[in-house]
Amino acid sequence: MQSNIGESGPSRSIYVTDDVRSYVLQRKRDFRVSTACSGPILLPTSVKPPKTSDLQVPVGDYTVYVSKYQARYIESIHRGMIPIFYDEF
């Protein structure tokens, strides 16, 4: 995965946990990790569209886009980033 967050050096890898991988694959859609008041949040791209500056993390046939601002601080995309009210989507 290539990083385009304005940092020099080698590209970073962001790990997707198995439960988030299952969540994405079951819902058959792309998601985006963006900034919320409570920290990073995982939302469908139909709710929060990706930006050209986002990192792209492949999950099967789908993509999890990561805001360049969040990418600096996270090492993994985990279940805690899924909002409770989106658990059934």
PyMOL commands that place a pseudoatom at each C-alpha (Angstrom):
pseudoatom trace, name=CA, resn=MET, resi=1, chain=A, elem=C, hetatm=0, pos=[0.000, 0.000, 0.000]
pseudoatom trace, name=CA, resn=GLN, resi=2, chain=A, elem=C, hetatm=0, pos=[1.308, 3.423, -0.874]
pseudoatom trace, name=CA, resn=SER, resi=3, chain=A, elem=C, hetatm=0, pos=[1.122, 6.275, 1.580]
pseudoatom trace, name=CA, resn=ASN, resi=4, chain=A, elem=C, hetatm=0, pos=[0.455, 9.794, 0.384]
pseudoatom trace, name=CA, resn=ILE, resi=5, chain=A, elem=C, hetatm=0, pos=[0.226, 11.711, 3.638]
pseudoatom trace, name=CA, resn=GLY, resi=6, chain=A, elem=C, hetatm=0, pos=[3.025, 14.156, 3.094]
pseudoatom trace, name=CA, resn=GLU, resi=7, chain=A, elem=C, hetatm=0, pos=[5.587, 12.259, 5.114]
pseudoatom trace, name=CA, resn=SER, resi=8, chain=A, elem=C, hetatm=0, pos=[8.964, 11.243, 3.815]
pseudoatom trace, name=CA, resn=GLY, resi=9, chain=A, elem=C, hetatm=0, pos=[10.303, 7.737, 4.197]
pseudoatom trace, name=CA, resn=PRO, resi=10, chain=A, elem=C, hetatm=0, pos=[8.873, 4.305, 3.457]
pseudoatom trace, name=CA, resn=SER, resi=11, chain=A, elem=C, hetatm=0, pos=[5.133, 3.768, 3.031]
pseudoatom trace, name=CA, resn=ARG, resi=12, chain=A, elem=C, hetatm=0, pos=[3.144, 2.677, 6.055]
pseudoatom trace, name=CA, resn=SER, resi=13, chain=A, elem=C, hetatm=0, pos=[0.954, -0.340, 6.442]
pseudoatom trace, name=CA, resn=ILE, resi=14, chain=A, elem=C, hetatm=0, pos=[-2.342, -0.172, 8.287]
pseudoatom trace, name=CA, resn=TYR, resi=15, chain=A, elem=C, hetatm=0, pos=[-3.628, -3.515, 9.557]
pseudoatom trace, name=CA, resn=VAL, resi=16, chain=A, elem=C, hetatm=0, pos=[-7.321, -4.447, 9.268]
pseudoatom trace, name=CA, resn=THR, resi=17, chain=A, elem=C, hetatm=0, pos=[-8.471, -6.744, 12.071]
pseudoatom trace, name=CA, resn=ASP, resi=18, chain=A, elem=C, hetatm=0, pos=[-10.349, -9.931, 11.202]
pseudoatom trace, name=CA, resn=ASP, resi=19, chain=A, elem=C, hetatm=0, pos=[-13.640, -8.694, 12.656]
pseudoatom trace, name=CA, resn=VAL, resi=20, chain=A, elem=C, hetatm=0, pos=[-13.538, -5.505, 10.559]
pseudoatom trace, name=CA, resn=ARG, resi=21, chain=A, elem=C, hetatm=0, pos=[-12.529, -7.548, 7.510]
pseudoatom trace, name=CA, resn=SER, resi=22, chain=A, elem=C, hetatm=0, pos=[-15.632, -9.729, 8.059]
pseudoatom trace, name=CA, resn=TYR, resi=23, chain=A, elem=C, hetatm=0, pos=[-17.772, -6.615, 8.606]
pseudoatom trace, name=CA, resn=VAL, resi=24, chain=A, elem=C, hetatm=0, pos=[-16.655, -5.117, 5.269]
pseudoatom trace, name=CA, resn=LEU, resi=25, chain=A, elem=C, hetatm=0, pos=[-17.000, -8.369, 3.319]
pseudoatom trace, name=CA, resn=GLN, resi=26, chain=A, elem=C, hetatm=0, pos=[-20.479, -9.105, 4.710]
pseudoatom trace, name=CA, resn=ARG, resi=27, chain=A, elem=C, hetatm=0, pos=[-21.726, -5.650, 3.788]
pseudoatom trace, name=CA, resn=LYS, resi=28, chain=A, elem=C, hetatm=0, pos=[-20.202, -5.753, 0.283]
pseudoatom trace, name=CA, resn=ARG, resi=29, chain=A, elem=C, hetatm=0, pos=[-19.279, -2.087, 0.131]
pseudoatom trace, name=CA, resn=ASP, resi=30, chain=A, elem=C, hetatm=0, pos=[-16.373, 0.310, 0.512]
pseudoatom trace, name=CA, resn=PHE, resi=31, chain=A, elem=C, hetatm=0, pos=[-15.758, 2.163, 3.768]
pseudoatom trace, name=CA, resn=ARG, resi=32, chain=A, elem=C, hetatm=0, pos=[-13.798, 5.189, 4.929]
pseudoatom trace, name=CA, resn=VAL, resi=33, chain=A, elem=C, hetatm=0, pos=[-12.007, 5.903, 8.192]
pseudoatom trace, name=CA, resn=SER, resi=34, chain=A, elem=C, hetatm=0, pos=[-12.517, 9.574, 8.861]
pseudoatom trace, name=CA, resn=THR, resi=35, chain=A, elem=C, hetatm=0, pos=[-12.276, 12.006, 11.742]
pseudoatom trace, name=CA, resn=ALA, resi=36, chain=A, elem=C, hetatm=0, pos=[-15.073, 12.376, 14.285]
pseudoatom trace, name=CA, resn=CYS, resi=37, chain=A, elem=C, hetatm=0, pos=[-15.258, 14.132, 17.642]
pseudoatom trace, name=CA, resn=SER, resi=38, chain=A, elem=C, hetatm=0, pos=[-14.598, 10.836, 19.419]
pseudoatom trace, name=CA, resn=GLY, resi=39, chain=A, elem=C, hetatm=0, pos=[-11.710, 9.821, 17.152]
pseudoatom trace, name=CA, resn=PRO, resi=40, chain=A, elem=C, hetatm=0, pos=[-11.455, 7.701, 14.016]
pseudoatom trace, name=CA, resn=ILE, resi=41, chain=A, elem=C, hetatm=0, pos=[-14.751, 6.313, 12.723]
pseudoatom trace, name=CA, resn=LEU, resi=42, chain=A, elem=C, hetatm=0, pos=[-15.499, 3.712, 10.011]
pseudoatom trace, name=CA, resn=LEU, resi=43, chain=A, elem=C, hetatm=0, pos=[-18.381, 4.751, 7.765]
pseudoatom trace, name=CA, resn=PRO, resi=44, chain=A, elem=C, hetatm=0, pos=[-19.694, 3.490, 4.417]
pseudoatom trace, name=CA, resn=THR, resi=45, chain=A, elem=C, hetatm=0, pos=[-18.533, 5.601, 1.489]
pseudoatom trace, name=CA, resn=SER, resi=46, chain=A, elem=C, hetatm=0, pos=[-22.203, 6.308, 0.757]
pseudoatom trace, name=CA, resn=VAL, resi=47, chain=A, elem=C, hetatm=0, pos=[-22.197, 8.322, 4.005]
pseudoatom trace, name=CA, resn=LYS, resi=48, chain=A, elem=C, hetatm=0, pos=[-18.626, 9.678, 3.912]
pseudoatom trace, name=CA, resn=PRO, resi=49, chain=A, elem=C, hetatm=0, pos=[-17.182, 9.634, 0.370]
pseudoatom trace, name=CA, resn=PRO, resi=50, chain=A, elem=C, hetatm=0, pos=[-13.440, 9.071, -0.105]
pseudoatom trace, name=CA, resn=LYS, resi=51, chain=A, elem=C, hetatm=0, pos=[-11.066, 11.883, -0.957]
pseudoatom trace, name=CA, resn=THR, resi=52, chain=A, elem=C, hetatm=0, pos=[-8.259, 11.736, -3.488]
pseudoatom trace, name=CA, resn=SER, resi=53, chain=A, elem=C, hetatm=0, pos=[-5.747, 12.192, -0.665]
pseudoatom trace, name=CA, resn=ASP, resi=54, chain=A, elem=C, hetatm=0, pos=[-6.931, 9.078, 1.234]
pseudoatom trace, name=CA, resn=LEU, resi=55, chain=A, elem=C, hetatm=0, pos=[-4.837, 5.951, 1.629]
pseudoatom trace, name=CA, resn=GLN, resi=56, chain=A, elem=C, hetatm=0, pos=[-6.458, 2.866, 0.136]
pseudoatom trace, name=CA, resn=VAL, resi=57, chain=A, elem=C, hetatm=0, pos=[-6.460, -0.369, 2.112]
pseudoatom trace, name=CA, resn=PRO, resi=58, chain=A, elem=C, hetatm=0, pos=[-7.759, -3.376, 0.130]
pseudoatom trace, name=CA, resn=VAL, resi=59, chain=A, elem=C, hetatm=0, pos=[-10.158, -5.774, 1.864]
pseudoatom trace, name=CA, resn=GLY, resi=60, chain=A, elem=C, hetatm=0, pos=[-11.091, -8.513, -0.579]
pseudoatom trace, name=CA, resn=ASP, resi=61, chain=A, elem=C, hetatm=0, pos=[-12.889, -6.863, -3.511]
pseudoatom trace, name=CA, resn=TYR, resi=62, chain=A, elem=C, hetatm=0, pos=[-13.534, -3.728, -1.459]
pseudoatom trace, name=CA, resn=THR, resi=63, chain=A, elem=C, hetatm=0, pos=[-11.509, -0.783, -0.222]
pseudoatom trace, name=CA, resn=VAL, resi=64, chain=A, elem=C, hetatm=0, pos=[-11.232, 0.929, 3.134]
pseudoatom trace, name=CA, resn=TYR, resi=65, chain=A, elem=C, hetatm=0, pos=[-10.147, 4.499, 2.545]
pseudoatom trace, name=CA, resn=VAL, resi=66, chain=A, elem=C, hetatm=0, pos=[-8.225, 6.166, 5.353]
pseudoatom trace, name=CA, resn=SER, resi=67, chain=A, elem=C, hetatm=0, pos=[-8.124, 9.910, 5.800]
pseudoatom trace, name=CA, resn=LYS, resi=68, chain=A, elem=C, hetatm=0, pos=[-4.571, 11.186, 5.511]
pseudoatom trace, name=CA, resn=TYR, resi=69, chain=A, elem=C, hetatm=0, pos=[-5.083, 12.903, 8.860]
pseudoatom trace, name=CA, resn=GLN, resi=70, chain=A, elem=C, hetatm=0, pos=[-6.083, 9.667, 10.610]
pseudoatom trace, name=CA, resn=ALA, resi=71, chain=A, elem=C, hetatm=0, pos=[-3.409, 7.598, 8.817]
pseudoatom trace, name=CA, resn=ARG, resi=72, chain=A, elem=C, hetatm=0, pos=[-0.697, 9.388, 10.777]
pseudoatom trace, name=CA, resn=TYR, resi=73, chain=A, elem=C, hetatm=0, pos=[-2.046, 8.100, 14.076]
pseudoatom trace, name=CA, resn=ILE, resi=74, chain=A, elem=C, hetatm=0, pos=[-3.561, 4.651, 13.521]
pseudoatom trace, name=CA, resn=GLU, resi=75, chain=A, elem=C, hetatm=0, pos=[-1.832, 1.326, 13.076]
pseudoatom trace, name=CA, resn=SER, resi=76, chain=A, elem=C, hetatm=0, pos=[-4.960, -0.799, 12.737]
pseudoatom trace, name=CA, resn=ILE, resi=77, chain=A, elem=C, hetatm=0, pos=[-8.587, -0.528, 11.722]
pseudoatom trace, name=CA, resn=HIS, resi=78, chain=A, elem=C, hetatm=0, pos=[-10.541, -2.264, 14.482]
pseudoatom trace, name=CA, resn=ARG, resi=79, chain=A, elem=C, hetatm=0, pos=[-14.098, -2.887, 15.657]
pseudoatom trace, name=CA, resn=GLY, resi=80, chain=A, elem=C, hetatm=0, pos=[-13.984, 0.086, 18.015]
pseudoatom trace, name=CA, resn=MET, resi=81, chain=A, elem=C, hetatm=0, pos=[-14.123, 2.352, 14.953]
pseudoatom trace, name=CA, resn=ILE, resi=82, chain=A, elem=C, hetatm=0, pos=[-17.536, 0.998, 13.893]
pseudoatom trace, name=CA, resn=PRO, resi=83, chain=A, elem=C, hetatm=0, pos=[-20.330, 3.211, 15.223]
pseudoatom trace, name=CA, resn=ILE, resi=84, chain=A, elem=C, hetatm=0, pos=[-22.920, 1.260, 17.210]
pseudoatom trace, name=CA, resn=PHE, resi=85, chain=A, elem=C, hetatm=0, pos=[-25.783, 2.579, 15.090]
pseudoatom trace, name=CA, resn=TYR, resi=86, chain=A, elem=C, hetatm=0, pos=[-24.148, 1.196, 11.913]
pseudoatom trace, name=CA, resn=ASP, resi=87, chain=A, elem=C, hetatm=0, pos=[-23.764, -2.308, 13.303]
pseudoatom trace, name=CA, resn=GLU, resi=88, chain=A, elem=C, hetatm=0, pos=[-26.787, -3.533, 11.336]
pseudoatom trace, name=CA, resn=PHE, resi=89, chain=A, elem=C, hetatm=0, pos=[-25.805, -2.028, 7.960]
for i in range(1, 89): cmd.bond("trace and resi %d" % i, "trace and resi %d" % (i + 1))
show_as sticks, trace
zoom trace
